[in-house]
Amino acid sequence: MPTLTRRVIFYLFAAAILYTSWLMLLLSLPYTSFDRYVDFLMTKQLVYHIRHWRISFYVHVFTSIIVLLAGLLQFSNYLLKKFPGLHRRSGKIYAIVILFFSGPAGLVMGFYANGGLPARISFVILASLWLLTTFLGWRYALQRKWRLHTGMMIRSYALTLSAISLRLYAFLIGTFNIPIHPVQAYILISWLSWTLNLLIAEAIIRRGLGYLKDSFPADSPSLQNGHHL
């Protein structure tokens, strides 16, 4: 793919993420009041009194913007080449926030998700895979296995973007008045929000990691001798 085309695709992708991150920030602001009768919390009155759920909810909400923006910086070829230190620092922030804050909080929330057992299973799997791919991505970076690191971080960020895709699918269902029961719709988008993202991530990885693979130093000899993603 020509360099100019790659840049245009990245800039469009970055613009979309920045815009949706801004929208998510606006959606998060009402929760700074810690009022239990706000927006989404109106559907969680039966569990709001549970302390670990309540803490997990606020942690998850207030760290979502951090992981979206820190993760986006990982895929800038310009920053990777010109400011590798910024790439590493933003990557550490991304991994630490997910592994110690957003991920565990999302896992706890998954057990109390709306939509019954099918949706809960989906969100628990999502949170578990999010933690796993982020951990492996960080581990591979420490081991200087750059291709494995890149693949796992692509998967991790695809799961991060499920926060956006879930809201996008909900918006589309409402906008086009798709005749589906609200509970069934929520179950459907709870699965689509991350499974489709992972399929796209796998397609990117299988095509050779795109232009990102050429920005890293060579992997360790053991990885070059036949170990692939």
N, C-alpha and C positions, 0 to 999 in steps of 0.2 A: 504494500500500500504506500503511495507517495507520501513524503513527509508532510506536505501541506495538508493533504486530506486527513492524516492522523492528527495534526494540530487542530484542524477545524472540528473534528469529532470530539477531541478532548475538551476544547473550549465550550462546545455546546453541552457536553456532559457536565462540565464544571458549573456552567451557568444554571443548568437545571437543578443541580444539587444545592447550589447557593440559594436559589430562589425557594426551593422547597424547605431548606433549612430555616430560612427567614420565616416562612409560613409556620413551621413547627415551633419556632421561637415565640411567635405571636400566640399560638395555641397553648403554649406552656405558661405564659405570663399569668393567666388567671389563677394558676395553682400556687403562685407565690403567696397568696393570701392564706393558704392552708385551711381554707373553708371546705368542709366536707360536702357541701351542696353546690359543687361546681362541675359543669359539663359532664365529662365521662364519669366522674365520681358519683353522679346521681344513679348510675347503674350498679354501683358497688357498695351500697349502703349496708348490705348484709355482711360484708367482710371488712368494712372500713375500721371497725373497732379492733381488728386483729393487728397487733402492733407490728409484727414483722412484715405483714403485707403492706401496711401503711408506709413504713420506712422504705420498703422496696419500691413502692410506687413513686415516691418523691425522688429517690435516688435515680431511678430509671428515667423519669421525665427530665430532671435537671442535668443529666449527663448526656442525653441523646444528641444535643447539638455539638458537643465536644467531639464525640466519636465520628459524627458525620463529617465535620470539617477536618479533623486530624487525619481521618482515613483518606479523604480526597487528596490531601497533600502527598500521599504516598504514590500517586499515579501521575504526577507531573514529571515528565522526562527532563524538563528544563531544571526544575529544582533538584532532581536526582543528580544531574551532571554538574550544575553550577554551585549548588548549596547542599552537598551531601550531609553536612552536619544538621541542617534543618530537617532533612528527610529522616535521619536517625532519631532526632529529638521528637518530632511529631509522631513517628512510629512508636516510640516508647510511651508517649502519652496515650496514643490510641490503644495499645496493648494493655497498659496498666489500668486504664479506665474500664475497659471491657472485662478484664480478668478479675478485678477486685471490686468493681462497682456495678456497672451496667449489666454484665452477664449474670452474676449471682442474683441481682435484683429481678432481672427478667425471668430467671428460672423459678424464683419464688412466686412471682406473679402468674406464671404459667399454670401453676397448680390451682389457681383460683379464677382462671379465665372465664369470661362469658362464653356461652355457646355449648356448655355441657362437656362431656368427656371427649368427643372428637376434637373440639377446639383446644381443650387442655392438653391433649396428647400432642397436637401440632405445635403449640407454643413451648412445651417442655422440650420437644425434639429440637426446635429452632434454637432455644437458649443453649442447649447442650452442644449442638454443632457449632454455635457461635463461639462458645468458650473453647471448644476443642480446636477449631481451625485457627483461632487467634493464638492459642498457646503453641501450637505446632509451628505457626508462622514465626513467632518470636524465637522459638527454639532453633529452627533452621537458620535464622539470621545469626544467632550466637555461634552456630556450627559452621557458618559461612557457606551454607548450601543454598546458593542464591536462587536457583531455579525452583527448588522446592519451597523456599521462602516466598517467592513471588506468587506461585500457584496458591499457596495457602492463604496469603493475604488477599488475593482476588476473591477466593471463596468467602473469607471472613467479611470483606466489605460488601459482597453480594448479600450476605445475611444481615449486615447492618442496614442495608437499603430496604430491607423488608418493612421497616417502620414507615417508609415513604410509599412503597408499593401497596401495602395494606390500605392506606388512606386513599390512594389513587383508585384502587378497585372499588372501594366503598363509594367513592365519588361517582364513578362511572355507572355503578348499579343504580344509584339514586337519580343521576342525571337522565339516564335512558329508560327509567321506570321499568327495569327488568322484573318480570313477574315471578318473584321468588320470595318465600317467607323470610323475614328478617333473621331468624335464628339460622336457617339453612344458608342464607347469604353470608352470615358471619363465619360459619364453619367453612364455607367454600373459600372465602378470601383469607382465612387464617392459614390455609394450606397453600393457596396460590401465591401468597405474598412472599414466600421464601423458596418454594420449590422451583418456580419459574426463574427466579433470580439465580439459583444454583445451576440450572440448566444452561443459562446464558453464560455464567462464569465458566462452566466446563467447556463450552464451545470456544470461548476465548483462549482458555488454557490449551486445548487440543490443537488449536491453530498455531501454537508455538509461542504463546505468551505475548504475542504482538511485539511492538517495538521495545517493550520494557526489558526483554531478555538481553538485548544487546547493550544495555546500560550498566550491567553488573560485571564485576570481575569474574574470572573463570571459577567454576565450582571446584571442590576438592577432587583429587584424582579418582577416588572411589566412585564419585557421582558421575564422572565423565566416562567411566568404563561400563556403562550399560544401565545405570539406575535412572529411571525416569519417573515422571509424575504419575 
